[in-house]
Amino acid sequence: MRIKLEILNDDHKIKSYLRNIMIIKSEKLKKAILTALADKEMLDILNESMDNLVSGTDIVKKFDIPHSTAYRKIKWMIDNELLVVVKMGFTDEGKKYSLFRSTIRSVNVSYKKNEVTVESSKNVDPIETTAENFFSLRDSDE
């Protein structure tokens, strides 16, 4: 595992980084991750939703993907736990919309003699991270 020491320069940051890394054991999830990484449109969706809450309409407009293709891929990615719906609502016109984000921040894949290892870091909400860091300060003082 490579850790950028210039960024992770204290124990608390390193522990937080390591806590978010997971080795994927589920063959179904491994296959889903590899499938998404191999599909340009799904990769665009993951990249766009990593740091922003986005809607299907946002994806259609930004990447010029047909509506049916975008929503089919978004649904597949939600069903396979690569995206999560964070908010649902209605527009002023009464149309339903969903905002979603990527559940993964990074992926490392390795292959060695019939074994594929997929390692992923989860995409943690910045507010959740701030709260987690705040409450962990209390634990370190004890």
C-alpha positions as CSV (number, residue, x, y, z in Angstrom):
1,M,0.0,0.0,0.0
2,R,1.3,3.4,-0.9
3,I,0.6,6.3,1.4
4,K,1.5,9.9,0.4
5,L,3.4,11.0,3.5
6,E,3.3,14.6,2.6
7,I,-0.5,14.5,2.9
8,L,-0.9,12.0,5.6
9,N,1.7,13.4,8.0
10,D,0.1,12.6,11.4
11,D,-1.2,9.4,13.0
12,H,-4.8,10.6,13.0
13,K,-4.9,11.2,9.2
14,I,-3.2,7.9,8.6
15,K,-5.7,6.0,10.8
16,S,-8.6,7.7,9.1
17,Y,-7.2,6.8,5.6
18,L,-6.6,3.2,6.6
19,R,-10.1,2.9,8.1
20,N,-11.7,3.7,4.7
21,I,-9.7,1.1,2.7
22,M,-11.4,-2.3,2.2
23,I,-10.5,-5.4,0.2
24,I,-13.5,-6.5,-1.7
25,K,-14.4,-10.1,-1.0
26,S,-17.8,-10.3,-2.8
27,E,-17.3,-11.7,-6.3
28,K,-20.5,-9.8,-7.3
29,L,-19.1,-6.5,-6.1
30,K,-15.7,-7.2,-7.7
31,K,-17.3,-7.9,-11.0
32,A,-19.5,-4.7,-10.7
33,I,-16.5,-2.5,-10.0
34,L,-14.5,-4.0,-12.9
35,T,-17.4,-3.6,-15.2
36,A,-17.9,0.0,-14.2
37,L,-14.2,0.8,-14.7
38,A,-14.3,-0.7,-18.2
39,D,-17.3,1.3,-19.3
40,K,-16.5,5.0,-20.2
41,E,-20.0,6.3,-19.4
42,M,-20.1,4.5,-16.0
43,L,-16.7,5.8,-15.2
44,D,-17.8,9.4,-16.1
45,I,-20.8,8.9,-13.7
46,L,-18.5,7.7,-10.9
47,N,-16.1,10.5,-11.4
48,E,-18.8,13.2,-11.5
49,S,-20.6,11.8,-8.4
50,M,-17.5,11.4,-6.4
51,D,-17.4,14.9,-5.0
52,N,-20.8,16.2,-6.0
53,L,-24.4,15.2,-5.6
54,V,-25.7,14.7,-9.1
55,S,-29.0,13.9,-10.8
56,G,-29.6,11.8,-13.9
57,T,-30.3,15.0,-15.8
58,D,-27.0,16.4,-14.8
59,I,-25.3,13.4,-16.2
60,V,-27.3,13.5,-19.4
61,K,-26.4,17.2,-20.0
62,K,-22.8,17.1,-19.0
63,F,-21.8,13.9,-20.9
64,D,-24.3,14.0,-23.7
65,I,-25.5,10.5,-22.9
66,P,-29.0,9.5,-24.1
67,H,-31.6,9.6,-21.2
68,S,-32.4,5.9,-21.4
69,T,-28.7,4.9,-21.4
70,A,-27.9,7.2,-18.5
71,Y,-30.8,6.1,-16.3
72,R,-30.2,2.4,-17.1
73,K,-26.6,2.7,-16.1
74,I,-27.4,4.7,-13.0
75,K,-30.0,2.1,-11.9
76,W,-27.5,-0.7,-12.5
77,M,-24.8,1.1,-10.5
78,I,-27.3,1.7,-7.6
79,D,-28.4,-1.9,-7.7
80,N,-24.7,-3.0,-7.5
81,E,-23.9,-0.5,-4.7
82,L,-21.6,1.7,-6.7
83,L,-23.9,4.7,-6.3
84,V,-26.1,5.6,-3.4
85,V,-29.2,7.9,-3.5
86,V,-28.7,10.7,-1.0
87,K,-31.7,12.8,-1.6
88,M,-35.1,12.6,-3.4
89,G,-37.4,15.4,-4.2
90,F,-39.7,17.1,-6.6
91,T,-39.0,19.9,-9.1
92,D,-41.3,23.0,-9.3
93,E,-43.0,21.2,-12.2
94,G,-43.8,18.3,-9.9
95,K,-41.3,15.9,-11.5
96,K,-39.5,13.5,-9.2
97,Y,-35.7,13.6,-9.0
98,S,-32.9,11.8,-7.1
99,L,-29.5,13.0,-6.2
100,F,-26.8,10.4,-5.8
101,R,-23.1,10.0,-5.2
102,S,-20.4,7.4,-5.7
103,T,-19.8,5.0,-2.9
104,I,-16.2,4.6,-3.8
105,R,-13.3,7.1,-4.0
106,S,-10.6,5.0,-5.4
107,V,-9.9,1.5,-6.6
108,N,-6.7,-0.6,-6.9
109,V,-6.9,-3.8,-8.9
110,S,-4.2,-6.5,-9.0
111,Y,-4.0,-9.8,-10.7
112,K,-1.7,-12.6,-9.8
113,K,-2.0,-16.2,-11.0
114,N,-5.8,-16.6,-11.2
115,E,-6.5,-14.2,-8.3
116,V,-7.9,-10.8,-8.8
117,T,-7.7,-8.5,-5.8
118,V,-9.8,-5.4,-5.7
119,E,-9.1,-2.9,-3.0
120,S,-11.3,0.2,-2.6
121,S,-11.6,3.3,-0.5
122,K,-15.1,4.3,0.4
123,N,-16.3,7.8,-0.6
124,V,-17.0,9.4,2.8
125,D,-19.2,12.4,3.0
126,P,-17.1,15.5,4.1
127,I,-19.5,16.3,6.9
128,E,-19.5,12.7,8.1
129,T,-15.7,12.8,8.1
130,T,-15.5,16.1,10.0
131,A,-17.9,14.8,12.6
132,E,-15.9,11.5,12.9
133,N,-12.7,13.4,13.3
134,F,-14.2,15.7,15.9
135,F,-15.5,12.8,18.0
136,S,-12.2,10.9,17.6
137,L,-10.3,13.8,19.2
138,R,-12.1,13.0,22.5
139,D,-11.0,9.4,22.3
140,S,-7.3,10.3,21.8
141,D,-7.2,12.5,24.9
142,E,-8.4,9.7,27.2
